[in-house]
Amino acid sequence: SISPHRINLQVNKLTSTKTLMPVDYYLAPFCLPEGGPRRWNQNLGQYLSGDRIENSPYRLQMKVDMFCEQVCVTNLGRAESHWNNPNFVSRMIRQNYFSNFILDNLPAASKTEDDISITTRFWQGSPLGFIEPKTEKAYVYNHLNFEIMYHPVDGHDGYRIVRFTVEPFSIKHDFIPASYDDDLTGFASGRYGQHTHSKARINRPIHSCDPNSRHRDHTDYDMLMNYGREPQEASGDVLFTYDVIWIENRDLEWSNRWDIYINMDNAIPD
């Protein structure tokens, strides 16, 4: 069971069904955890399967919803053009690489929506980004919604995590990095008492990213469409953010929490 404190979200190797060659997560210029990446203790099965489990920069607390938390601003490399080769992240996106998050020993399923059906499917792993068919440019998923279902443990002061889902979004945040803004000292306080570990000042934020909103909603597809926010190209300085959504589910038993993986239409991403 999980106690009501900070919980550890881990990252595993990046995987691709196109190249079948795993890559260490931190070989890509993604946000680093405080103190740097550290290998996590692995069981025999994980070791034999070649898992490379490390700590992550994402901060989660039991039953604490979070809205547009900032992880870091990082440079993904030069933009794509006819004269330049794609940067490392763009190449990974073009090769269909997926990130693999782990929470309480449960690998994340991936939740996706689109503008055609606005439906949801699940598969193991979360794509790093997508290729826009018209422009053929690579876009990175720089915002993640971590959706966590739990239920309380009878007779104990603790909880069990019974489902873990990641929904990725690509959001072109209009931001000023903290290093360029003398008014940012590392923390930003919202008008109604929210505190966010801040890496940048976001101009014209979407609703979930506005610390001055009295009632904040979690990031979703409709919100991005309503704000007319463009996706984030996989190049240059990129602000990475995330939401955490806790949902109590007393109907899903601990013993059945792996059913979503067994019943998927595919065991690996298409």
C-alpha positions as CSV (number, residue, x, y, z in Angstrom):
1,S,0.0,0.0,0.0
2,I,1.0,3.7,-0.5
3,S,1.2,6.0,2.5
4,P,-0.1,9.6,2.1
5,H,3.2,11.1,1.2
6,R,5.3,11.8,-1.8
7,I,5.4,8.9,-4.2
8,N,8.0,8.0,-6.7
9,L,7.3,8.2,-10.5
10,Q,10.0,6.4,-12.4
11,V,11.0,6.3,-16.1
12,N,12.1,3.2,-18.0
13,K,14.0,2.9,-21.3
14,L,12.5,4.5,-24.5
15,T,11.1,1.8,-26.8
16,S,10.2,1.7,-30.5
17,T,8.2,-0.9,-32.5
18,K,9.9,0.5,-35.6
19,T,13.6,0.1,-34.6
20,L,13.2,-2.5,-31.8
21,M,16.3,-0.8,-30.2
22,P,15.8,0.5,-26.7
23,V,17.4,3.8,-25.7
24,D,18.1,5.2,-22.2
25,Y,15.5,7.8,-21.3
26,Y,18.1,10.5,-20.4
27,L,20.1,10.2,-23.6
28,A,17.4,12.5,-24.9
29,P,17.6,16.2,-23.6
30,F,14.6,15.8,-21.3
31,C,14.2,17.4,-17.9
32,L,16.6,15.9,-15.3
33,P,15.5,15.1,-11.7
34,E,17.0,17.0,-8.8
35,G,20.5,15.6,-8.1
36,G,20.6,13.9,-11.5
37,P,19.3,10.5,-12.7
38,R,19.8,7.5,-10.5
39,R,19.2,3.8,-11.3
40,W,16.3,2.3,-9.4
41,N,16.6,-1.1,-7.7
42,Q,15.1,-3.7,-10.0
43,N,13.8,-7.1,-9.5
44,L,15.1,-10.2,-11.3
45,G,12.4,-10.1,-14.0
46,Q,13.0,-6.4,-14.8
47,Y,16.8,-7.1,-14.9
48,L,16.4,-10.0,-17.3
49,S,14.0,-8.1,-19.6
50,G,16.6,-5.3,-19.9
51,D,14.7,-2.6,-18.1
52,R,16.6,0.6,-17.2
53,I,14.5,2.1,-14.5
54,E,15.5,5.5,-13.2
55,N,14.1,8.3,-11.0
56,S,12.2,11.1,-12.7
57,P,11.8,14.9,-12.2
58,Y,8.0,14.6,-11.7
59,R,6.9,15.3,-8.1
60,L,3.7,13.5,-7.0
61,Q,1.9,13.4,-3.7
62,M,-0.8,11.0,-2.7
63,K,-4.3,12.4,-3.4
64,V,-2.9,15.8,-4.3
65,D,-4.2,17.1,-7.7
66,M,-1.7,19.3,-9.6
67,F,-2.3,21.7,-12.4
68,C,0.3,22.6,-15.1
69,E,3.3,22.0,-12.8
70,Q,6.5,23.2,-14.5
71,V,9.3,20.6,-14.8
72,C,12.0,22.6,-16.7
73,V,12.9,24.5,-19.8
74,T,15.2,22.6,-22.0
75,N,16.6,23.0,-25.5
76,L,15.7,20.2,-27.9
77,G,18.1,21.3,-30.6
78,R,17.9,23.0,-33.9
79,A,14.8,23.2,-36.0
80,E,14.2,20.9,-38.9
81,S,14.8,22.2,-42.4
82,H,15.9,21.1,-45.9
83,W,19.5,22.1,-44.9
84,N,19.7,20.5,-41.4
85,N,19.4,17.0,-40.2
86,P,16.6,16.4,-37.6
87,N,17.8,16.8,-34.0
88,F,17.8,13.8,-31.7
89,V,14.3,14.2,-30.3
90,S,12.8,14.7,-33.8
91,R,14.5,11.5,-35.0
92,M,13.2,9.6,-32.0
93,I,9.6,10.9,-32.8
94,R,10.0,9.9,-36.4
95,Q,11.1,6.4,-35.3
96,N,8.0,6.0,-33.2
97,Y,9.7,6.0,-29.8
98,F,7.6,5.8,-26.7
99,S,8.3,6.7,-23.0
100,N,7.5,4.2,-20.3
101,F,6.6,5.5,-16.9
102,I,6.2,3.4,-13.8
103,L,4.2,4.1,-10.6
104,D,4.0,1.7,-7.7
105,N,5.5,-1.0,-10.0
106,L,2.6,-0.4,-12.4
107,P,3.6,0.6,-16.0
108,A,1.6,3.4,-17.4
109,A,-1.0,2.9,-20.1
110,S,-1.5,5.7,-22.6
111,K,-4.7,7.6,-23.1
112,T,-5.2,9.5,-26.4
113,E,-7.9,11.7,-27.9
114,D,-8.2,13.2,-31.4
115,D,-10.4,15.7,-33.2
116,I,-12.2,13.0,-35.2
117,S,-13.7,10.7,-32.6
118,I,-12.7,12.2,-29.2
119,T,-12.5,8.7,-27.9
120,T,-10.0,6.9,-25.7
121,R,-7.9,3.8,-26.2
122,F,-5.2,2.4,-24.0
123,W,-1.8,0.9,-24.8
124,Q,1.4,0.5,-23.0
125,G,3.8,3.4,-23.3
126,S,3.3,7.0,-24.2
127,P,4.5,8.5,-27.6
128,L,7.2,11.1,-27.5
129,G,5.4,13.2,-30.1
130,F,3.8,13.1,-33.5
131,I,4.4,14.0,-37.2
132,E,2.0,16.5,-38.6
133,P,0.9,15.1,-42.0
134,K,0.6,18.4,-43.9
135,T,3.9,20.0,-42.8
136,E,5.7,16.7,-42.0
137,K,7.2,18.4,-39.0
138,A,7.9,16.7,-35.7
139,Y,6.0,17.9,-32.6
140,V,6.9,16.9,-29.1
141,Y,4.4,16.0,-26.3
142,N,5.7,18.5,-23.7
143,H,2.7,18.2,-21.3
144,L,1.5,15.0,-19.6
145,N,-1.6,14.3,-17.6
146,F,-0.9,11.6,-15.0
147,E,-4.3,10.1,-14.2
148,I,-4.1,7.8,-11.1
149,M,-6.9,5.7,-9.7
150,Y,-6.7,4.5,-6.1
151,H,-8.7,3.0,-3.3
152,P,-8.2,3.0,0.4
153,V,-6.9,-0.1,2.2
154,D,-9.5,-1.4,4.6
155,G,-8.3,-1.1,8.2
156,H,-5.1,0.7,7.3
157,D,-3.9,4.3,6.9
158,G,-2.9,3.9,3.3
159,Y,-4.0,3.4,-0.3
160,R,-3.5,1.2,-3.3
161,I,-2.9,2.4,-6.8
162,V,-5.1,0.4,-9.1
163,R,-4.6,2.2,-12.4
164,F,-2.0,4.5,-13.9
165,T,-2.6,6.3,-17.2
166,V,-0.7,9.0,-19.1
167,E,-2.3,11.3,-21.6
168,P,0.1,13.4,-23.6
169,F,-0.4,16.8,-25.1
170,S,1.7,19.1,-27.3
171,I,1.3,22.7,-26.1
172,K,3.3,25.7,-27.4
173,H,3.6,27.7,-24.2
174,D,4.3,31.4,-24.7
175,F,6.8,31.8,-21.9
176,I,9.8,33.7,-20.6
177,P,12.4,31.5,-18.9
178,A,13.1,32.3,-15.3
179,S,16.7,33.0,-16.1
180,Y,15.5,36.0,-18.2
181,D,13.0,37.3,-15.7
182,D,14.2,39.1,-12.6
183,D,10.7,38.8,-11.0
184,L,10.9,35.0,-10.9
185,T,12.7,33.7,-7.9
186,G,12.0,30.1,-8.3
187,F,8.5,30.1,-6.9
188,A,5.3,31.7,-8.0
189,S,2.2,32.2,-5.8
190,G,-1.2,32.4,-7.3
191,R,-3.9,34.8,-6.1
192,Y,-5.7,32.1,-4.2
193,G,-2.8,30.5,-2.5
194,Q,-1.6,28.0,-5.1
195,H,2.2,27.6,-5.1
196,T,4.0,26.4,-8.1
197,H,7.7,25.6,-8.5
198,S,8.2,27.9,-11.5
199,K,10.8,27.6,-14.3
200,A,9.2,30.2,-16.5
201,R,6.5,32.9,-16.7
202,I,3.8,31.8,-19.0
203,N,2.1,34.6,-21.0
204,R,-1.5,34.1,-22.0
205,P,-1.7,30.7,-20.2
206,I,-4.4,28.2,-20.9
207,H,-6.8,27.8,-18.0
208,S,-5.0,24.9,-16.3
209,C,-1.7,26.9,-16.3
210,D,-3.2,30.1,-14.9
211,P,-2.3,30.3,-11.1
212,N,-4.7,33.2,-10.6
213,S,-7.8,31.1,-11.6
214,R,-10.1,30.5,-8.7
215,H,-11.3,27.2,-10.1
216,R,-8.7,25.5,-12.2
217,D,-9.6,22.6,-14.5
218,H,-7.3,19.9,-15.7
219,T,-5.7,20.2,-19.2
220,D,-7.8,18.5,-21.8
221,Y,-8.3,18.4,-25.6
222,D,-11.2,20.8,-25.6
223,M,-9.3,23.4,-23.5
224,L,-6.5,23.5,-26.1
225,M,-8.9,23.8,-28.9
226,N,-10.8,26.6,-27.2
227,Y,-7.7,28.6,-26.6
228,G,-6.5,28.0,-30.1
229,R,-3.1,26.8,-28.8
230,E,-0.7,25.5,-31.4
231,P,1.4,22.3,-30.8
232,Q,5.1,22.5,-29.8
233,E,7.7,21.8,-32.4
234,A,10.4,19.4,-31.3
235,S,13.2,22.0,-31.4
236,G,14.5,25.1,-29.5
237,D,13.6,26.0,-25.9
238,V,10.6,24.0,-24.7
239,L,8.7,24.3,-21.4
240,F,7.7,20.9,-20.0
241,T,4.6,20.7,-17.8
242,Y,2.2,18.2,-16.2
243,D,-1.1,17.7,-14.4
244,V,-1.8,15.0,-11.8
245,I,-5.4,13.8,-11.5
246,W,-6.4,11.5,-8.6
247,I,-9.6,9.4,-8.9
248,E,-11.0,7.2,-6.2
249,N,-12.2,3.8,-7.6
250,R,-13.5,1.4,-5.0
251,D,-14.8,-1.0,-7.7
252,L,-11.4,-1.9,-9.2
253,E,-9.7,-4.5,-7.0
254,W,-5.9,-4.6,-6.5
255,S,-5.9,-8.1,-7.9
256,N,-7.4,-6.9,-11.1
257,R,-5.2,-3.8,-11.8
258,W,-3.3,-5.6,-14.5
259,D,-6.4,-6.4,-16.5
260,I,-6.1,-3.3,-18.7
261,Y,-2.8,-4.6,-20.1
262,I,-4.1,-8.2,-20.6
263,N,-7.2,-7.0,-22.4
264,M,-5.6,-4.4,-24.7
265,D,-6.2,-4.7,-28.4
266,N,-2.4,-4.8,-28.9
267,A,0.3,-5.6,-26.5
268,I,2.6,-3.0,-28.0
269,P,1.8,0.4,-29.7
270,D,0.8,0.2,-33.4
